[in-house]
Amino acid sequence: EHPQPSYLRLGKAGEPCFGTEVPRVAPGQWLQVRPGEHPGGEALLSTGAALGIAMERAQRAEGPGPAVYAMPLWGMGSKALQAGQVAGHARVTSLEDHLRDAGFGSWLMESVCDRPELLARLRVQALDPRVCGTVGSQATLNAWGGLAP
């Protein structure tokens, strides 16, 4: 029913479920999957299968670690929502199993590009382009591409 082009990615690698209930999802809204060390601290923000990597990183951190959020729906219409959500954290690291070019992290940076104080809080973690043309499991490509936890 969506009038615009859309992309739906279905996981086929047995991705874990991190919730006990089906979340209410809205375009551009961050869904908290794991609370962080304190409100306004570091946040890991992912989309798709990279949520598992974000959770592993948060669990390996000393102390309570960073908050983990997922954003399953994002697009041009929800860019305006990002400044307010980024502003709520000292640092936000985006994680994606995609190249940085035209990906989730670059979209997030575009969302706050006119707010230098927010842009400075963002870190983008994406696959290294050397994975292009390579065949392997998702875990292998993530590790070789620099995304593994």
TORMARVO-240749 format. One record per atom (N, C-alpha, C): chain; residue in one letter; x, y, z. Coordinates in pm, 1 decimal, padded with zeros to 6 digits. Example, Ala and Ser with C-alpha at 12.3 -4.5 7.8 and 13.67 -1.06 7.14 Angstrom:
{node 'A'; 'A'; {01319.0; -00569.0; 00780.0}},
{node 'A'; 'A'; {01230.0; -00450.0; 00780.0}},
{node 'A'; 'A'; {01320.0; -00330.0; 00780.0}},
{node 'A'; 'S'; {01285.0; -00225.0; 00708.0}},
{node 'A'; 'S'; {01367.0; -00106.0; 00714.0}},
{node 'A'; 'S'; {01290.0; 00003.0; 00787.0}},
# end
This chain:
{node 'A'; 'E'; {00080.1; -00120.1; 00000.0}},
{node 'A'; 'E'; {00000.0; 00000.0; 00000.0}},
{node 'A'; 'E'; {00084.6; 00126.8; 00000.0}},
{node 'A'; 'H'; {00213.8; 00115.1; 00019.6}},
{node 'A'; 'H'; {00302.8; 00231.5; 00020.7}},
{node 'A'; 'H'; {00317.6; 00283.4; -00122.5}},
{node 'A'; 'P'; {00294.6; 00412.6; -00144.9}},
{node 'A'; 'P'; {00294.5; 00465.2; -00281.3}},
{node 'A'; 'P'; {00433.3; 00488.7; -00341.6}},
{node 'A'; 'Q'; {00538.5; 00471.1; -00264.4}},
{node 'A'; 'Q'; {00673.3; 00497.8; -00312.3}},
{node 'A'; 'Q'; {00753.0; 00368.8; -00321.7}},
{node 'A'; 'P'; {00864.5; 00372.4; -00395.1}},
{node 'A'; 'P'; {00950.2; 00252.9; -00398.6}},
{node 'A'; 'P'; {00997.2; 00218.1; -00258.2}},
{node 'A'; 'S'; {01006.3; 00090.9; -00229.5}},
{node 'A'; 'S'; {01048.7; 00043.8; -00098.1}},
{node 'A'; 'S'; {01140.3; -00076.0; -00114.1}},
{node 'A'; 'Y'; {01213.1; -00104.8; -00009.6}},
{node 'A'; 'Y'; {01303.4; -00218.9; -00007.1}},
{node 'A'; 'Y'; {01273.7; -00297.8; 00119.2}},
{node 'A'; 'L'; {01250.6; -00424.9; 00106.2}},
{node 'A'; 'L'; {01224.8; -00511.5; 00220.3}},
{node 'A'; 'L'; {01330.9; -00619.5; 00221.6}},
{node 'A'; 'R'; {01404.6; -00627.1; 00331.0}},
{node 'A'; 'R'; {01509.4; -00727.5; 00343.3}},
{node 'A'; 'R'; {01466.4; -00829.5; 00447.0}},
{node 'A'; 'L'; {01462.0; -00953.1; 00405.8}},
{node 'A'; 'L'; {01424.4; -01061.3; 00495.6}},
{node 'A'; 'L'; {01548.8; -01140.3; 00534.1}},
{node 'A'; 'G'; {01571.9; -01154.2; 00663.3}},
{node 'A'; 'G'; {01686.3; -01230.1; 00710.6}},
{node 'A'; 'G'; {01668.0; -01378.2; 00682.0}},
{node 'A'; 'K'; {01776.9; -01441.4; 00638.0}},
{node 'A'; 'K'; {01772.4; -01584.0; 00608.0}},
{node 'A'; 'K'; {01879.7; -01660.8; 00684.0}},
{node 'A'; 'A'; {01949.6; -01592.7; 00773.6}},
{node 'A'; 'A'; {02062.9; -01655.0; 00841.1}},
{node 'A'; 'A'; {02031.4; -01694.7; 00984.6}},
{node 'A'; 'G'; {01903.4; -01701.6; 01020.4}},
{node 'A'; 'G'; {01867.8; -01739.3; 01156.4}},
{node 'A'; 'G'; {01897.0; -01630.2; 01257.3}},
{node 'A'; 'E'; {01874.9; -01504.4; 01219.6}},
{node 'A'; 'E'; {01901.6; -01391.5; 01309.5}},
{node 'A'; 'E'; {01823.2; -01407.6; 01439.3}},
{node 'A'; 'P'; {01886.8; -01372.5; 01551.4}},
{node 'A'; 'P'; {01818.4; -01385.5; 01680.5}},
{node 'A'; 'P'; {01708.0; -01280.6; 01696.6}},
{node 'A'; 'C'; {01615.2; -01311.0; 01782.8}},
{node 'A'; 'C'; {01507.7; -01218.2; 01818.0}},
{node 'A'; 'C'; {01546.4; -01153.2; 01950.7}},
{node 'A'; 'F'; {01541.7; -01019.8; 01955.5}},
{node 'A'; 'F'; {01584.4; -00949.3; 02075.7}},
{node 'A'; 'F'; {01469.2; -00892.7; 02156.4}},
{node 'A'; 'G'; {01347.8; -00919.9; 02117.6}},
{node 'A'; 'G'; {01232.7; -00869.8; 02190.6}},
{node 'A'; 'G'; {01138.7; -00981.7; 02228.2}},
{node 'A'; 'T'; {01051.1; -00954.2; 02321.8}},
{node 'A'; 'T'; {00951.7; -01053.6; 02362.0}},
{node 'A'; 'T'; {00816.8; -01026.0; 02297.9}},
{node 'A'; 'E'; {00801.0; -00904.4; 02244.6}},
{node 'A'; 'E'; {00676.6; -00865.7; 02178.6}},
{node 'A'; 'E'; {00709.9; -00800.5; 02045.2}},
{node 'A'; 'V'; {00613.6; -00802.7; 01955.3}},
{node 'A'; 'V'; {00631.4; -00733.4; 01828.0}},
{node 'A'; 'V'; {00625.5; -00583.5; 01856.1}},
{node 'A'; 'P'; {00732.3; -00510.0; 01820.9}},
{node 'A'; 'P'; {00733.8; -00366.9; 01852.5}},
{node 'A'; 'P'; {00643.9; -00286.3; 01759.4}},
{node 'A'; 'R'; {00602.0; -00174.0; 01806.5}},
{node 'A'; 'R'; {00528.1; -00079.3; 01722.6}},
{node 'A'; 'R'; {00634.4; -00002.7; 01644.2}},
{node 'A'; 'V'; {00631.1; -00015.1; 01513.6}},
{node 'A'; 'V'; {00734.1; 00040.8; 01427.1}},
{node 'A'; 'V'; {00677.4; 00157.5; 01348.5}},
{node 'A'; 'A'; {00752.8; 00266.8; 01344.8}},
{node 'A'; 'A'; {00716.3; 00383.4; 01265.3}},
{node 'A'; 'A'; {00841.4; 00432.3; 01193.3}},
{node 'A'; 'P'; {00827.8; 00480.0; 01070.4}},
{node 'A'; 'P'; {00945.3; 00525.9; 00995.7}},
{node 'A'; 'P'; {01025.0; 00631.4; 01072.9}},
{node 'A'; 'G'; {01155.3; 00607.3; 01083.3}},
{node 'A'; 'G'; {01245.6; 00703.2; 01146.3}},
{node 'A'; 'G'; {01252.0; 00699.3; 01297.2}},
{node 'A'; 'Q'; {01170.7; 00618.7; 01361.0}},
{node 'A'; 'Q'; {01170.6; 00610.4; 01507.6}},
{node 'A'; 'Q'; {01271.0; 00506.0; 01555.5}},
{node 'A'; 'W'; {01351.9; 00544.3; 01652.2}},
{node 'A'; 'W'; {01447.0; 00452.4; 01712.1}},
{node 'A'; 'W'; {01373.3; 00364.5; 01812.4}},
{node 'A'; 'L'; {01396.8; 00234.9; 01806.0}},
{node 'A'; 'L'; {01338.4; 00141.0; 01901.2}},
{node 'A'; 'L'; {01447.4; 00097.6; 01998.5}},
{node 'A'; 'Q'; {01428.0; 00126.1; 02126.0}},
{node 'A'; 'Q'; {01529.5; 00085.4; 02222.6}},
{node 'A'; 'Q'; {01520.8; -00065.1; 02243.8}},
{node 'A'; 'V'; {01634.6; -00130.5; 02222.5}},
{node 'A'; 'V'; {01643.8; -00275.2; 02238.4}},
{node 'A'; 'V'; {01714.5; -00309.2; 02369.0}},
{node 'A'; 'R'; {01803.5; -00220.6; 02411.6}},
{node 'A'; 'R'; {01880.2; -00241.7; 02534.2}},
{node 'A'; 'R'; {01909.4; -00105.4; 02596.3}},
{node 'A'; 'P'; {01880.4; -00085.8; 02724.9}},
{node 'A'; 'P'; {01912.3; 00041.9; 02788.9}},
{node 'A'; 'P'; {02063.3; 00058.7; 02803.3}},
{node 'A'; 'G'; {02106.8; 00181.5; 02814.0}},
{node 'A'; 'G'; {02249.1; 00209.9; 02825.8}},
{node 'A'; 'G'; {02290.3; 00246.3; 02965.7}},
{node 'A'; 'E'; {02416.3; 00290.0; 02976.6}},
{node 'A'; 'E'; {02474.5; 00320.5; 03107.1}},
{node 'A'; 'E'; {02403.8; 00435.3; 03176.8}},
{node 'A'; 'H'; {02363.4; 00535.1; 03101.3}},
{node 'A'; 'H'; {02287.1; 00645.3; 03158.8}},
{node 'A'; 'H'; {02217.8; 00719.0; 03045.2}},
{node 'A'; 'P'; {02106.2; 00782.2; 03074.7}},
{node 'A'; 'P'; {02035.3; 00857.0; 02969.4}},
{node 'A'; 'P'; {02128.1; 00962.2; 02907.3}},
{node 'A'; 'G'; {02127.4; 00967.9; 02776.9}},
{node 'A'; 'G'; {02209.4; 01065.9; 02708.1}},
{node 'A'; 'G'; {02351.3; 01022.0; 02681.9}},
{node 'A'; 'G'; {02386.8; 00900.7; 02719.2}},
{node 'A'; 'G'; {02522.3; 00850.1; 02696.6}},
{node 'A'; 'G'; {02540.4; 00801.2; 02554.5}},
{node 'A'; 'E'; {02627.2; 00704.3; 02537.4}},
{node 'A'; 'E'; {02656.4; 00648.0; 02406.4}},
{node 'A'; 'E'; {02541.7; 00559.2; 02358.7}},
{node 'A'; 'A'; {02517.1; 00562.3; 02227.5}},
{node 'A'; 'A'; {02414.0; 00477.7; 02168.5}},
{node 'A'; 'A'; {02468.6; 00408.5; 02045.4}},
{node 'A'; 'L'; {02430.2; 00282.5; 02027.9}},
{node 'A'; 'L'; {02456.6; 00208.1; 01905.1}},
{node 'A'; 'L'; {02323.5; 00199.2; 01832.2}},
{node 'A'; 'L'; {02321.7; 00239.8; 01706.5}},
{node 'A'; 'L'; {02199.6; 00243.4; 01626.2}},
{node 'A'; 'L'; {02219.9; 00156.6; 01504.2}},
{node 'A'; 'S'; {02132.3; 00059.5; 01485.0}},
{node 'A'; 'S'; {02149.5; -00031.5; 01372.6}},
{node 'A'; 'S'; {02020.0; -00048.0; 01294.7}},
{node 'A'; 'T'; {02036.6; -00107.9; 01181.4}},
{node 'A'; 'T'; {01923.3; -00146.4; 01098.9}},
{node 'A'; 'T'; {01953.6; -00285.2; 01045.2}},
{node 'A'; 'G'; {01853.1; -00367.5; 01035.8}},
{node 'A'; 'G'; {01872.9; -00502.2; 00980.3}},
{node 'A'; 'G'; {01952.5; -00594.0; 01070.0}},
{node 'A'; 'A'; {02026.2; -00685.3; 01004.8}},
{node 'A'; 'A'; {02098.6; -00790.5; 01075.8}},
{node 'A'; 'A'; {02212.7; -00737.5; 01161.6}},
{node 'A'; 'A'; {02252.7; -00613.4; 01144.7}},
{node 'A'; 'A'; {02360.3; -00556.7; 01225.9}},
{node 'A'; 'A'; {02318.1; -00537.2; 01371.8}},
{node 'A'; 'L'; {02191.0; -00553.5; 01400.6}},
{node 'A'; 'L'; {02146.2; -00542.1; 01539.5}},
{node 'A'; 'L'; {02217.4; -00644.3; 01627.9}},
{node 'A'; 'G'; {02240.7; -00762.7; 01577.2}},
{node 'A'; 'G'; {02312.8; -00864.2; 01653.7}},
{node 'A'; 'G'; {02454.0; -00820.0; 01688.7}},
{node 'A'; 'I'; {02520.4; -00752.8; 01595.6}},
{node 'A'; 'I'; {02655.2; -00702.1; 01620.1}},
{node 'A'; 'I'; {02650.9; -00592.5; 01726.5}},
{node 'A'; 'A'; {02552.9; -00505.1; 01717.7}},
{node 'A'; 'A'; {02537.9; -00398.3; 01816.9}},
{node 'A'; 'A'; {02515.3; -00457.1; 01956.1}},
{node 'A'; 'M'; {02431.7; -00558.2; 01964.9}},
{node 'A'; 'M'; {02405.4; -00620.5; 02095.1}},
{node 'A'; 'M'; {02531.2; -00686.0; 02151.6}},
{node 'A'; 'E'; {02607.3; -00753.7; 02067.1}},
{node 'A'; 'E'; {02731.4; -00816.4; 02114.1}},
{node 'A'; 'E'; {02829.3; -00711.5; 02165.2}},
{node 'A'; 'R'; {02843.2; -00601.5; 02092.7}},
{node 'A'; 'R'; {02933.6; -00494.8; 02136.1}},
{node 'A'; 'R'; {02890.4; -00436.5; 02269.6}},
{node 'A'; 'A'; {02762.3; -00413.1; 02284.9}},
{node 'A'; 'A'; {02711.8; -00355.3; 02409.9}},
{node 'A'; 'A'; {02733.1; -00451.4; 02526.4}},
{node 'A'; 'Q'; {02712.7; -00580.5; 02504.1}},
{node 'A'; 'Q'; {02729.7; -00678.1; 02611.0}},
{node 'A'; 'Q'; {02875.5; -00696.2; 02650.2}},
{node 'A'; 'R'; {02967.4; -00674.1; 02556.2}},
{node 'A'; 'R'; {03110.6; -00686.6; 02585.3}},
{node 'A'; 'R'; {03168.1; -00563.9; 02654.3}},
{node 'A'; 'A'; {03096.4; -00453.2; 02652.0}},
{node 'A'; 'A'; {03145.6; -00329.6; 02713.1}},
{node 'A'; 'A'; {03156.4; -00346.3; 02863.9}},
{node 'A'; 'E'; {03250.6; -00275.5; 02921.5}},
{node 'A'; 'E'; {03263.5; -00276.9; 03066.6}},
{node 'A'; 'E'; {03149.6; -00195.8; 03125.6}},
{node 'A'; 'G'; {03097.9; -00239.3; 03237.7}},
{node 'A'; 'G'; {02984.9; -00169.6; 03300.2}},
{node 'A'; 'G'; {02859.1; -00192.8; 03219.4}},
{node 'A'; 'P'; {02759.5; -00108.8; 03239.4}},
{node 'A'; 'P'; {02632.8; -00127.2; 03168.4}},
{node 'A'; 'P'; {02643.8; -00110.8; 03017.1}},
{node 'A'; 'G'; {02743.2; -00036.4; 02968.9}},
{node 'A'; 'G'; {02764.5; -00021.0; 02825.9}},
{node 'A'; 'G'; {02665.4; 00072.6; 02759.4}},
{node 'A'; 'P'; {02674.9; 00083.5; 02626.3}},
{node 'A'; 'P'; {02590.1; 00177.0; 02552.5}},
{node 'A'; 'P'; {02447.6; 00125.1; 02536.3}},
{node 'A'; 'A'; {02356.9; 00216.9; 02511.8}},
{node 'A'; 'A'; {02220.3; 00179.8; 02475.0}},
{node 'A'; 'A'; {02223.3; 00127.2; 02332.4}},
{node 'A'; 'V'; {02131.4; 00037.7; 02300.8}},
{node 'A'; 'V'; {02121.8; -00016.9; 02165.1}},
{node 'A'; 'V'; {01982.6; 00012.6; 02112.0}},
{node 'A'; 'Y'; {01979.6; 00067.0; 01991.7}},
{node 'A'; 'Y'; {01854.2; 00099.2; 01923.5}},
{node 'A'; 'Y'; {01853.2; 00034.9; 01786.2}},
{node 'A'; 'A'; {01734.4; 00005.5; 01739.0}},
{node 'A'; 'A'; {01714.4; -00041.6; 01602.3}},
{node 'A'; 'A'; {01623.1; 00056.8; 01530.5}},
{node 'A'; 'M'; {01644.3; 00072.0; 01402.0}},
{node 'A'; 'M'; {01554.6; 00152.8; 01320.3}},
{node 'A'; 'M'; {01522.5; 00070.9; 01194.9}},
{node 'A'; 'P'; {01417.4; -00009.6; 01201.8}},
{node 'A'; 'P'; {01385.2; -00095.1; 01087.8}},
{node 'A'; 'P'; {01328.6; -00021.4; 00967.5}},
{node 'A'; 'L'; {01268.7; 00094.3; 00987.2}},
{node 'A'; 'L'; {01211.6; 00171.3; 00876.6}},
{node 'A'; 'L'; {01272.6; 00310.7; 00874.0}},
{node 'A'; 'W'; {01328.2; 00347.6; 00761.2}},
{node 'A'; 'W'; {01386.4; 00480.8; 00746.6}},
{node 'A'; 'W'; {01380.7; 00520.7; 00600.8}},
{node 'A'; 'G'; {01380.8; 00649.8; 00577.5}},
{node 'A'; 'G'; {01374.7; 00699.6; 00440.8}},
{node 'A'; 'G'; {01372.9; 00850.7; 00439.8}},
{node 'A'; 'M'; {01354.4; 00905.9; 00321.5}},
{node 'A'; 'M'; {01359.1; 01051.7; 00304.2}},
{node 'A'; 'M'; {01260.0; 01123.5; 00395.5}},
{node 'A'; 'G'; {01141.7; 01069.9; 00409.6}},
{node 'A'; 'G'; {01038.3; 01135.1; 00489.1}},
{node 'A'; 'G'; {01064.9; 01139.2; 00638.0}},
{node 'A'; 'S'; {01158.3; 01059.3; 00686.0}},
{node 'A'; 'S'; {01183.7; 01055.7; 00830.3}},
{node 'A'; 'S'; {01317.7; 01117.6; 00869.8}},
{node 'A'; 'K'; {01384.1; 01184.2; 00776.3}},
{node 'A'; 'K'; {01511.4; 01249.2; 00810.0}},
{node 'A'; 'K'; {01494.8; 01357.1; 00916.4}},
{node 'A'; 'A'; {01385.3; 01431.0; 00911.0}},
{node 'A'; 'A'; {01365.5; 01542.0; 01004.7}},
{node 'A'; 'A'; {01357.7; 01495.0; 01150.2}},
{node 'A'; 'L'; {01324.7; 01370.7; 01173.1}},
{node 'A'; 'L'; {01313.7; 01318.4; 01310.0}},
{node 'A'; 'L'; {01449.3; 01288.7; 01373.5}},
{node 'A'; 'Q'; {01552.7; 01277.8; 01292.8}},
{node 'A'; 'Q'; {01680.1; 01228.2; 01343.4}},
{node 'A'; 'Q'; {01754.0; 01326.7; 01432.5}},
{node 'A'; 'A'; {01746.7; 01454.8; 01404.9}},
{node 'A'; 'A'; {01819.4; 01552.4; 01486.8}},
{node 'A'; 'A'; {01778.1; 01543.2; 01633.0}},
{node 'A'; 'G'; {01650.3; 01533.0; 01659.1}},
{node 'A'; 'G'; {01603.0; 01523.4; 01796.8}},
{node 'A'; 'G'; {01649.4; 01397.3; 01866.5}},
{node 'A'; 'Q'; {01657.2; 01288.0; 01792.8}},
{node 'A'; 'Q'; {01700.0; 01162.0; 01852.8}},
{node 'A'; 'Q'; {01851.5; 01159.8; 01874.6}},
{node 'A'; 'V'; {01928.1; 01211.5; 01779.7}},
{node 'A'; 'V'; {02073.3; 01219.5; 01796.2}},
{node 'A'; 'V'; {02107.4; 01313.6; 01912.0}},
{node 'A'; 'A'; {02034.2; 01424.0; 01923.6}},
{node 'A'; 'A'; {02060.5; 01523.3; 02029.0}},
{node 'A'; 'A'; {02047.8; 01462.8; 02168.5}},
{node 'A'; 'G'; {01976.4; 01354.2; 02181.8}},
{node 'A'; 'G'; {01957.8; 01291.4; 02311.8}},
{node 'A'; 'G'; {02073.8; 01204.8; 02357.3}},
{node 'A'; 'H'; {02182.8; 01200.8; 02277.8}},
{node 'A'; 'H'; {02296.6; 01114.5; 02310.9}},
{node 'A'; 'H'; {02428.5; 01187.0; 02290.8}},
{node 'A'; 'A'; {02525.1; 01153.7; 02374.1}},
{node 'A'; 'A'; {02658.2; 01214.3; 02363.2}},
{node 'A'; 'A'; {02729.7; 01165.6; 02237.4}},
{node 'A'; 'R'; {02706.6; 01039.4; 02200.6}},
{node 'A'; 'R'; {02767.1; 00982.6; 02080.2}},
{node 'A'; 'R'; {02674.5; 00875.0; 02026.2}},
{node 'A'; 'V'; {02663.8; 00868.4; 01893.1}},
{node 'A'; 'V'; {02581.4; 00767.4; 01826.7}},
{node 'A'; 'V'; {02667.9; 00699.3; 01721.2}},
{node 'A'; 'T'; {02678.9; 00568.7; 01730.6}},
{node 'A'; 'T'; {02750.3; 00490.3; 01630.6}},
{node 'A'; 'T'; {02648.2; 00409.9; 01553.2}},
{node 'A'; 'S'; {02644.6; 00430.0; 01421.9}},
{node 'A'; 'S'; {02554.5; 00350.8; 01338.4}},
{node 'A'; 'S'; {02628.7; 00226.9; 01290.8}},
{node 'A'; 'L'; {02558.0; 00116.1; 01285.9}},
{node 'A'; 'L'; {02614.9; -00012.0; 01242.3}},
{node 'A'; 'L'; {02526.8; -00067.6; 01131.0}},
{node 'A'; 'E'; {02590.4; -00109.4; 01020.0}},
{node 'A'; 'E'; {02513.1; -00166.9; 00910.2}},
{node 'A'; 'E'; {02597.6; -00266.1; 00831.9}},
{node 'A'; 'D'; {02532.9; -00370.2; 00785.0}},
{node 'A'; 'D'; {02601.7; -00468.3; 00700.9}},
{node 'A'; 'D'; {02580.2; -00429.6; 00553.8}},
{node 'A'; 'H'; {02627.8; -00312.2; 00522.2}},
{node 'A'; 'H'; {02614.5; -00251.1; 00389.7}},
{node 'A'; 'H'; {02736.2; -00160.9; 00374.9}},
{node 'A'; 'L'; {02763.7; -00118.5; 00253.5}},
{node 'A'; 'L'; {02870.8; -00021.7; 00233.3}},
{node 'A'; 'L'; {02828.6; 00113.9; 00288.5}},
{node 'A'; 'R'; {02925.7; 00196.8; 00322.6}},
{node 'A'; 'R'; {02895.0; 00329.3; 00374.7}},
{node 'A'; 'R'; {02826.6; 00414.9; 00268.2}},
{node 'A'; 'D'; {02870.6; 00403.4; 00144.4}},
{node 'A'; 'D'; {02812.1; 00482.1; 00036.1}},
{node 'A'; 'D'; {02664.7; 00449.7; 00020.3}},
{node 'A'; 'A'; {02581.3; 00552.5; 00028.7}},
{node 'A'; 'A'; {02436.4; 00540.0; 00009.7}},
{node 'A'; 'A'; {02371.7; 00443.0; 00107.7}},
{node 'A'; 'G'; {02430.1; 00429.0; 00224.1}},
{node 'A'; 'G'; {02377.2; 00338.4; 00323.8}},
{node 'A'; 'G'; {02310.4; 00410.2; 00439.4}},
{node 'A'; 'F'; {02284.1; 00334.6; 00542.6}},
{node 'A'; 'F'; {02215.0; 00382.9; 00661.4}},
{node 'A'; 'F'; {02292.9; 00495.0; 00731.0}},
{node 'A'; 'G'; {02423.4; 00473.9; 00750.6}},
{node 'A'; 'G'; {02505.0; 00574.2; 00818.6}},
{node 'A'; 'G'; {02515.5; 00703.9; 00740.9}},
{node 'A'; 'S'; {02530.5; 00694.9; 00610.2}},
{node 'A'; 'S'; {02539.0; 00818.5; 00531.3}},
{node 'A'; 'S'; {02404.1; 00890.1; 00531.4}},
{node 'A'; 'W'; {02294.8; 00813.6; 00530.0}},
{node 'A'; 'W'; {02161.1; 00872.8; 00541.3}},
{node 'A'; 'W'; {02147.4; 00947.2; 00674.7}},
{node 'A'; 'L'; {02196.3; 00886.0; 00782.8}},
{node 'A'; 'L'; {02189.0; 00949.2; 00914.0}},
{node 'A'; 'L'; {02272.1; 01077.5; 00916.9}},
{node 'A'; 'M'; {02391.3; 01073.7; 00858.9}},
{node 'A'; 'M'; {02474.0; 01194.8; 00854.7}},
{node 'A'; 'M'; {02406.5; 01304.3; 00772.3}},
{node 'A'; 'E'; {02344.5; 01267.9; 00661.0}},
{node 'A'; 'E'; {02270.5; 01366.6; 00581.6}},
{node 'A'; 'E'; {02157.3; 01429.0; 00662.5}},
{node 'A'; 'S'; {02098.8; 01350.4; 00750.5}},
{node 'A'; 'S'; {01986.0; 01398.0; 00830.9}},
{node 'A'; 'S'; {02022.3; 01511.9; 00923.9}},
{node 'A'; 'V'; {02148.0; 01517.8; 00965.5}},
{node 'A'; 'V'; {02190.7; 01622.2; 01060.0}},
{node 'A'; 'V'; {02302.7; 01709.1; 01002.3}},
{node 'A'; 'C'; {02323.5; 01704.9; 00870.8}},
{node 'A'; 'C'; {02437.7; 01775.2; 00811.2}},
{node 'A'; 'C'; {02434.3; 01925.9; 00833.4}},
{node 'A'; 'D'; {02317.4; 01983.0; 00858.2}},
{node 'A'; 'D'; {02310.1; 02126.8; 00883.7}},
{node 'A'; 'D'; {02322.2; 02159.5; 01032.2}},
{node 'A'; 'R'; {02353.2; 02059.6; 01113.3}},
{node 'A'; 'R'; {02371.5; 02077.4; 01257.1}},
{node 'A'; 'R'; {02509.4; 02023.1; 01295.9}},
{node 'A'; 'P'; {02616.4; 02102.1; 01278.7}},
{node 'A'; 'P'; {02752.5; 02053.8; 01304.0}},
{node 'A'; 'P'; {02772.7; 01994.5; 01442.5}},
{node 'A'; 'E'; {02703.5; 02048.3; 01542.7}},
{node 'A'; 'E'; {02719.5; 01995.6; 01678.8}},
{node 'A'; 'E'; {02665.4; 01853.7; 01689.8}},
{node 'A'; 'L'; {02566.4; 01817.9; 01607.3}},
{node 'A'; 'L'; {02512.9; 01681.4; 01606.5}},
{node 'A'; 'L'; {02593.8; 01591.3; 01514.0}},
{node 'A'; 'L'; {02636.2; 01643.4; 01402.5}},
{node 'A'; 'L'; {02717.3; 01566.9; 01308.0}},
{node 'A'; 'L'; {02844.7; 01516.7; 01375.5}},
{node 'A'; 'A'; {02900.7; 01597.9; 01464.3}},
{node 'A'; 'A'; {03023.5; 01560.3; 01535.0}},
{node 'A'; 'A'; {03001.7; 01443.2; 01631.3}},
{node 'A'; 'R'; {02879.0; 01415.4; 01667.3}},
{node 'A'; 'R'; {02848.6; 01304.5; 01759.1}},
{node 'A'; 'R'; {02837.9; 01170.2; 01687.1}},
{node 'A'; 'L'; {02831.0; 01171.2; 01555.1}},
{node 'A'; 'L'; {02805.7; 01049.0; 01478.7}},
{node 'A'; 'L'; {02933.1; 00976.9; 01438.2}},
{node 'A'; 'R'; {02929.6; 00844.5; 01444.1}},
{node 'A'; 'R'; {03033.4; 00755.7; 01393.3}},
{node 'A'; 'R'; {02961.2; 00652.8; 01306.9}},
{node 'A'; 'V'; {03016.4; 00623.9; 01190.6}},
{node 'A'; 'V'; {02954.4; 00527.6; 01099.3}},
{node 'A'; 'V'; {03041.8; 00404.2; 01090.5}},
{node 'A'; 'Q'; {02983.0; 00289.1; 01116.8}},
{node 'A'; 'Q'; {03050.3; 00160.1; 01102.8}},
{node 'A'; 'Q'; {02976.3; 00083.1; 00994.4}},
{node 'A'; 'A'; {03044.2; 00061.0; 00882.9}},
{node 'A'; 'A'; {02984.9; -00010.2; 00769.7}},
{node 'A'; 'A'; {03090.0; -00103.7; 00711.3}},
{node 'A'; 'L'; {03048.5; -00184.0; 00615.9}},
{node 'A'; 'L'; {03140.9; -00278.1; 00553.7}},
{node 'A'; 'L'; {03243.2; -00206.4; 00466.1}},
{node 'A'; 'D'; {03364.6; -00254.9; 00469.4}},
{node 'A'; 'D'; {03469.9; -00206.5; 00382.2}},
{node 'A'; 'D'; {03437.1; -00252.2; 00239.5}},
{node 'A'; 'P'; {03456.7; -00167.8; 00138.8}},
{node 'A'; 'P'; {03423.4; -00204.6; 00001.3}},
{node 'A'; 'P'; {03498.6; -00326.6; -00051.8}},
{node 'A'; 'R'; {03604.5; -00368.8; 00014.7}},
{node 'A'; 'R'; {03678.5; -00485.4; -00034.0}},
{node 'A'; 'R'; {03595.3; -00613.6; -00029.8}},
{node 'A'; 'V'; {03481.8; -00611.9; 00040.9}},
{node 'A'; 'V'; {03396.8; -00731.1; 00042.6}},
{node 'A'; 'V'; {03320.7; -00749.2; -00088.8}},
{node 'A'; 'C'; {03313.2; -00643.9; -00168.9}},
{node 'A'; 'C'; {03241.2; -00653.8; -00296.5}},
{node 'A'; 'C'; {03306.6; -00759.5; -00385.4}},
{node 'A'; 'G'; {03225.3; -00845.5; -00440.1}},
{node 'A'; 'G'; {03275.4; -00951.5; -00525.8}},
{node 'A'; 'G'; {03325.7; -01072.0; -00449.9}},
{node 'A'; 'T'; {03315.2; -01071.3; -00318.5}},
{node 'A'; 'T'; {03361.1; -01181.7; -00234.6}},
{node 'A'; 'T'; {03241.9; -01264.6; -00190.4}},
{node 'A'; 'V'; {03260.2; -01393.6; -00184.0}},
{node 'A'; 'V'; {03154.0; -01483.6; -00141.0}},
{node 'A'; 'V'; {03191.7; -01541.6; -00005.6}},
{node 'A'; 'G'; {03095.1; -01544.5; 00085.0}},
{node 'A'; 'G'; {03118.7; -01600.8; 00216.9}},
{node 'A'; 'G'; {02993.3; -01588.9; 00300.8}},
{node 'A'; 'S'; {02996.2; -01646.9; 00417.2}},
{node 'A'; 'S'; {02881.7; -01633.7; 00507.3}},
{node 'A'; 'S'; {02872.6; -01488.8; 00553.1}},
{node 'A'; 'Q'; {02759.1; -01453.4; 00608.3}},
{node 'A'; 'Q'; {02742.0; -01317.3; 00658.4}},
{node 'A'; 'Q'; {02845.8; -01288.2; 00766.2}},
{node 'A'; 'A'; {02869.4; -01381.3; 00855.6}},
{node 'A'; 'A'; {02968.4; -01361.7; 00963.3}},
{node 'A'; 'A'; {03107.4; -01341.6; 00906.2}},
{node 'A'; 'T'; {03143.4; -01419.1; 00804.1}},
{node 'A'; 'T'; {03276.5; -01407.4; 00741.9}},
{node 'A'; 'T'; {03290.9; -01270.8; 00675.4}},
{node 'A'; 'L'; {03191.7; -01229.9; 00598.7}},
{node 'A'; 'L'; {03199.0; -01101.4; 00529.5}},
{node 'A'; 'L'; {03200.4; -00985.5; 00629.3}},
{node 'A'; 'N'; {03123.0; -00995.8; 00736.9}},
{node 'A'; 'N'; {03125.0; -00891.9; 00839.5}},
{node 'A'; 'N'; {03262.8; -00881.0; 00903.0}},
{node 'A'; 'A'; {03323.8; -00994.6; 00933.9}},
{node 'A'; 'A'; {03456.7; -00993.3; 00995.0}},
{node 'A'; 'A'; {03560.4; -00938.3; 00897.6}},
{node 'A'; 'W'; {03559.4; -00985.2; 00773.8}},
{node 'A'; 'W'; {03656.1; -00940.2; 00675.1}},
{node 'A'; 'W'; {03632.7; -00793.9; 00639.0}},
{node 'A'; 'G'; {03508.7; -00750.6; 00641.4}},
{node 'A'; 'G'; {03474.6; -00612.8; 00607.5}},
{node 'A'; 'G'; {03488.0; -00514.8; 00722.5}},
{node 'A'; 'G'; {03532.8; -00561.7; 00840.6}},
{node 'A'; 'G'; {03557.7; -00472.6; 00952.9}},
{node 'A'; 'G'; {03437.7; -00442.7; 01040.9}},
{node 'A'; 'L'; {03333.4; -00523.8; 01032.2}},
{node 'A'; 'L'; {03213.5; -00496.9; 01108.9}},
{node 'A'; 'L'; {03192.0; -00592.1; 01226.1}},
{node 'A'; 'A'; {03267.9; -00697.9; 01231.4}},
{node 'A'; 'A'; {03247.7; -00797.9; 01336.9}},
{node 'A'; 'A'; {03263.9; -00734.1; 01474.1}},
{node 'A'; 'P'; {03191.8; -00789.3; 01574.0}},
{node 'A'; 'P'; {03200.0; -00733.1; 01709.5}},
{node 'A'; 'P'; {03336.5; -00748.8; 01763.8}},
# end
